[in-house]
Amino acid sequence: MSAELTIAPASEWRRKIMIREMVRDSVAKMLARLEAPFDADDSRAYISSCEEKKAVVAGALRARDWTKAADFGTAAASFVGLNQEVLTAPAIAREILAKTRTLLDLALRVEEGCDDPLILGRHLLEDVGLPPERRSLLPPMTLTQAIDKASEEATPEVETKIRAVGALALSYFGDKPVSMLSCDQFVDFLKFVWGMPKNWGQLHGKNRFESIGNECDPRRIKEEADESDKAIVAKIAADPSLTVPEKRLRLVQELRPRLTDGYLFVQRDMLNRIVRAALGGAAAGRDVDDEDRIVPSHKQLRSKLNKWHKEAKTECGLPTRISNPKRRRSWSLEHLVELFLSPIYTGTSAPKQRWRKPGSRKRQIIRDAIYWVPLFMVCMGVRPEEILQLKLKNVRFRDRVLCIFLGEDLDDDMKTDQSRRVLPIPQLILDLGFRDWVVAKLAAGEVWAFPDVAPSEADGRRSQIFGNRMRTLLGHLKLRFGDEDIYAMRRTLSSKLLALSVDTGTRQRILGHLEGTTVDRHYSDDGLPELKAILDRVDYGLKVGRAPQFGYPIILGCSGPILPSIDVLVSLADDGEVSALRLCKPGTEEAILGARIAGTPSPIDEAVQHLDVMSAREVATRVMALQVEYSFTLPTCEASTAGFEHLLIHGEMPTPKPPTADTVQAEKGIEEDVRASVVSQLSNIGLAGTERANGTDSGFRAGDTAICMFPLKRRGNQDGQPRPGLIVAIRMMGGRRYLDVAMGSPAESGQLSPHQFVLSNSAELALAKLQRPTSFDLRRRMLVAADDAVRIHRQLGSLASSVCKRLGETMAFVGDVSPEPVCERPTSREAPFSVERRSAKTTKQHSGVRR
C-alpha cells in the first residue's frame, strides 16, 4: 500500500494562528483553574474528562479518523476564519489531534501536581510563538484594541489617519477580533472605502460653536451617495441633446466625488498598521507571501483597482464614479498680481469683508495671517501650517541675514524632520516692513506671529481654518480656481526656481523636502546669503512704496506683464475634438472670439449654433494672436482642455512686422533739442530715466506724436480708426523697446478733467503736426513695441520743451511713476496708489485703465 503526502488546504500562517489560539486558550484555562477555589469533586470530574478526551484522541489518531479534529479545533479555527471542512483535511486534522493530546497531558500534570502551566508548558508555548508570560494568555485583540495600540506609537498626523480608517472598519466589521478577518474580507472592505464620498469625514457637523455634532454612519452615507449618483447617471445618459463628451463633463460636474486611488493606498497602509498591532509583523509584513496576507499588498490592490474601474462605467463608457483628484498648477502671474493688488494689500473700508474696495470711508490694511501668509508662500515656498505656527522668537538674524526658523519647537505639529530648516526672508517681504512688524508685536507681548488663526480643537492644526478663510476671500475676489489653490503657491515658487536653473537639492531645501545625501543634510552650512540671493531673483514685479495715511510700506502697483483674463469655453464632438469655441470675459457671456469649427459635427448646444463657421487654422491663428494680449483661463475639464490645446496646433504664430521706411525716415527728422528737453523734463518724474541711462538716441522719443491704432474698449481684439497718439514714456523691457502711448481725440469745449492733456494753440499744433485741437487721455494708454507697425503707423511731430514741462506736471498729478523695466512684455494694467488727493471716483476710473 502506497502513501501519498497531502498538502494543507489552508495557508501556513492561518494554520499557525489556529494552533497558537488552541494552546493559548487551553493554558489560560489551566492557569485560571489553579487560581480558583479548590473543589475536590470538580477536580476528580475534570481529571476524568481529560482522560476520556485523551482516549478519544488516541483512538482517532490510530484509526486516522480525521473527523474528530472538528470537535477540538472549531473554536480556534473560527478566530482565523477557517470553516469545519478545512479542519477535516488530514494535514491539519492530524496536527490538531496531536496538539490536543499534548495539551491534555499538560492539563493532567497541572491538575494533579498543581504546577505552573507557564513553566511546565514553556516549550509548548514557545513552539507556537507565545512567550511564557501571563500577558501572552490574554484573549485575541479586537479591532478597537488594535486601533488604540497602533495609534500609541504613531505621530499625531498618522494617528488621525489610523483612527479614520479604524472608524470605517468598525462600521463595516463590528468590533471583532482581528484574527477572525480574512484577506477577502479586507479586500471587500477596501472596495467599500474606495466608494466613500470624499467629504464623509466632514459631515459630523462639529465646529467651534457645536462640539456634539451629528451621528455619522459610514454605511448610510455611502448608500445615500450611491442612490443619488445612480439617479444622476440615468438622467444624463438618457439626455439625447448631449454628446458623449458633454455627458461625461456633466457627470464629472454633478456626481459626488469619491476617495481617490492614491488615498485608498494610504488607507490600506493605515489598515496594515492596525493588523500588525493585533497579529504582529508576520501577518502583514513584507516577508509574507501574497497568498498568506491578511491585508492585500500594493500589487494586489492595484490589480483589484483595475477591475473596479472597469465596473464603474456604463455600457457606453460613461463614468458612474468620479474622484476629482487634486491637480495643481502654478498660479499665473496675472492671478498672483490680481491678488496682491486686491483690497487685502492695498486697503479696504470693511475689515470684516476685506474683498471690498475702499469707498469714501478711511482705507485700512490689516497685516495679519491673511496678509502675510500668501506672501511667504509665493516668496519662500513654506507650507501654510509651517508659517502659521511661527513663533516670534524664531525670527532671528544669522550671518547678517534676517531669517525664520521653521519647526524649532518640538511640540509643533510639523510634517517631517525635513521641515525643520532655516530660511532667509526675501527682500520683498523685508521691504514691506516685516521686521518692524515683528518688533511691534514683541513689544505688545505677543508670542505667536499669527495668533488670529487659532489651532483646531480636533488636531491642533491651523492650516484648515486659515484655508477656509482664504477660500472665502478668493471666491469674493473671483480668484478661486480648482487647480490654483492656496497650496499651489508653493508650486509657483518651485516653478520659478526651476526656470532660474536652481538645482534640485537647493529647491528641496527651500521647500522642506528630503534633500541630497547625508553630507548635504547634516554636514553643510546654512548658506543663508546665497539662499537669499536665489530667493530675491524670483521677481513678481510688485512695487513697494509709502502712502501718506500708512506708517509702513505698502504695495503700490506692479511692473509685470499683467494681461486681462478671458475664459475658454469649448464644445466637444463625440470624438473629443472641439466643435465650437468661445473666448469670453470672466463672469459674462460677452464673447471676444466665437466660432464653430468647419468639418466637425454641428454642436447640439443652442448657445453656439449661431456662431460663424471658420476653419480650424483660422480659429487657431486668431486664438494664438489673442494669447499675446490675454491670459487664458482654461476649462476645468481635462478633456476640454486637451481638445483646446490640440486645436492650437493648426494655427500659426504671429510674427511682428518690421518698421516701414517712412517710419525710419520720420525718426531721423526730429530735432535734437526737442528730444533732449523732453527727456530732461520727463526724467524728473521718472518717465524717461531708462532711455537716458542706456544712452540710446534713436527712434521714437518721449514727447513725439504718431498715428496709432488703438483697440476698441468693448469689442475685443478689433481696432478702431487711426487716431493721434502721444508718446509719454519710453520703456526698456527684456532688451526690447516699448512706447507708452496716450490716446488722442478731438478736444471738446468745456471743463477739462485733470488727466487730460490738451494741445490747442497754433504753435503747439504745428510742432505736433496736428490739424486741430487734440486732447490726450493720460489714463487711457497702451504699451506697444516700438517696431510694431500694426499699432504705430507713422510719426507726426514732437513737442517743445515748454509743452513737455506741462506734460510732466500733468503726469505727476495723475501719479503714474514709471517702474524699472524688467519684463519684455507690455504691462496691461498698473495700479498706482501713491497720490491720495484724487477722489474715490477718479481712483475707480483709473483702476480699469488698459496699458
C-alpha angles and dihedrals in degrees: 000000000000123000123215122207112236126209121228109251093214124073118270092242094053091049091053092048091050094051090045090053091051091052094043094050094046096047091046090055091049091053091047091053091052092053095044123087112280120250115182095204092049090049093052090048091049093050090048091050092050092050092050091050090047090054091049092050093047091050093048091051093050092047095040088234099163095176089078090068090075090063091061105029106042097094093050093043092056090063091061098038099254120144128219094259090064091052092062093059107114096235093054099033093053091053092048092051094045092049090046091054090051092049091050091052089051092048092053093049092048093047095047099040100029089228123160108266090210088063100037093043096039095118092044092054093046091050090062095043100260120128112229092252133117093242091060088063094062117118119269115287116260125219092260092052092046092051091051092047093048090049095052096075098030126101116254092258093050091044090058090054093046092053091046094057089038090059090053091048092051090050091049103040105017121228096312128152108273091229090066093062121092133208091253090054091051090049090054089047092052089051087053090051090048089058096051117114112257094239098045092115091058097055095086090094094221119147140144090287099042118041098170100059129173132310107256117202107188093202092053092046091053094046092051091049091048093052092048093049092047091057092047093050092049092049097047095041090055094050107107093190093071129077119227094259090048090050089050090050092049091050091050089052099044108032117093110256115244131201114293126244091247092054090049089062089052089052090048090054092050090049088051089056090054093051092047090052090054103037106018131245093297090072098052109009127119092255091067118097115244093249091054097050124116094196113042117248123244089258092053092046092051090054091051091048091056089056094044092051090054090051092050093071135082122239090266092051100259116145119249092186130042131183105184096213114208112260111180128200128189115266112262115242090242092057093043093052091044087057094047092047092049123107089267089075104020099043142279135208093215113061092188092048101041095172090072117102118234115268129178091318123088114285116242133192116197111202103203136116092302088056102041107030098066089049091052092047097052095038100040106017094233122159116251092242092051097054094038089058093051114132119209091236088064092065103092146151116250125169088357090299126113107236142174121226109216121203095008095141116073093213091058114107097237121169101237141339088266087066089069102092145126119243130183117235111245121240095250092062091044090051089054089060102256094151093053089046090055092047090051092051091049090052088052090055097252121156103185124055092221110027089155088080106064121202117260115259090223101057107353093246124136103195096080093057092043091048092054091052093048093048090054091050094046090051092056090046091052089240100113109119128167096229097035102060129152094272090053088071086079089055089051092061092043090053091049091051091048090052088053089055093246108167121252096248092055092047091050091049092052094046094045099247127138105282135201125309133327089271091055093049103041110019104042128094122244094252089202098165089052092047091050091051089053094049091047090057089067100090124183092179096246116159117217124197143129133279123201097243095051126070094207137050119278137186108273101180146305133273094192126110098272114181126187115255127242129185121239112220119183137180116212130212122222091269092055095254120133111260097175135014134196129182108199137177111258115276094005140082092230103127121212090186130007131169145147115235115243115236095029128103115274110266116250092215108100091209091071103033092091094056121112118260114244134171119259089245094054094046093047092048092051091047092052090050089053091052088073091061104031141045109230121224103207125214118272090229111090093212091054092048091048091050092049094048091048090052090059093066088077093061133087124232112246114246122208115247118237118246116271125246091248091057093050091049092048092052091056093054099062115112116249096222092056091050093049094048092049092050091046095049097043096043088065088069095039100258104117105021095114094054092051093044092053091051092229115157107171138087126014118000135196108275095037123126123217143171107260141180110226119194115246113255098229104027105070115229097356118115127222129223120303111273137169119276131193118219104221098173144008117222130191113210124173091343093307130111121238131186121220101213128188117208118243131209136169110291114246126209118252137058115340126222118241091245094057119097112198131197109197116143121085096247093055092045091050094054091045090044092230121147099211140019109292133195120209117206105219090193095055105063139137132212111223135171113261091233094051102119091180095065099026110050103173143332122260114182145305137257125245120246093256091053090047089054090055090047090052091052091050091049091049090053091050087053100225108152113186115238125226106275108249105144135065095214123074122258111244096191136018124181112207116192101169098101113064102177093085118102123250090252092054091049091052091051092049094051090068097051114135109222 
